[in-house]
Structures are given as C-alpha cells and as structure tokens.
C-alpha cells in the first residue's frame, strides 16, 4: 500500500465538503460538513502510515455514502427552513 500524502488527504477533505454541500436539506448539509470537519481535525495529528491509510479508506467510504445520500435527499423535496 502506498502512503497517503498531504495532497491526497486534502483532496478527500475537499471532495467530502463539496458533496456535503449538495444536500438540499439545510440540516443534513450542515451536519455532514460539521461531522467531516470534526473527524479530520480529530485525526490531524496521526502519524502512523497504516493508521493514515485506514483513515483514508474510511474517508473514501464516507464520501461514497455522502454522495449516495445527497442524491436520495435531492429526490425528496421539503419546505425551506427559515435559516435557508
């Protein structure tokens, strides 16, 4: 396995935030962004290459989940909230 570079991790982070912004619902969108930011901040000090690789794989699975859920969320429209 190759060691994840800083660019790879940042690319994944930006992809996750970009996909999270595609949620039609404000609550889902903000929750996905907040959870993603918190997870990346929590693991920013990890230096073990195997742990980094595991986290990267986990992040890619989360990205796929966010993509799928954003698509499903866009199929079911709801009324806008006051904050939107």
C-alpha positions, 0 to 999 in steps of 0.5 A, spaced: 500 500 500 502 506 498 502 512 503 497 517 503 500 524 502 498 531 504 495 532 497 491 526 497 488 527 504 486 534 502 483 532 496 478 527 500 477 533 505 475 537 499 471 532 495 467 530 502 465 538 503 463 539 496 458 533 496 456 535 503 454 541 500 449 538 495 444 536 500 438 540 499 436 539 506 439 545 510 440 540 516 443 534 513 448 539 509 450 542 515 451 536 519 455 532 514 460 538 513 460 539 521 461 531 522 467 531 516 470 537 519 470 534 526 473 527 524 479 530 520 481 535 525 480 529 530 485 525 526 490 531 524 495 529 528 496 521 526 502 519 524 502 512 523 502 510 515 497 504 516 493 508 521 493 514 515 491 509 510 485 506 514 483 513 515 483 514 508 479 508 506 474 510 511 474 517 508 473 514 501 467 510 504 464 516 507 464 520 501 461 514 497 455 514 502 455 522 502 454 522 495 449 516 495 445 520 500 445 527 497 442 524 491 436 520 495 435 527 499 435 531 492 429 526 490 425 528 496 423 535 496 421 539 503 419 546 505 425 551 506 427 552 513 427 559 515 435 559 516 435 557 508 
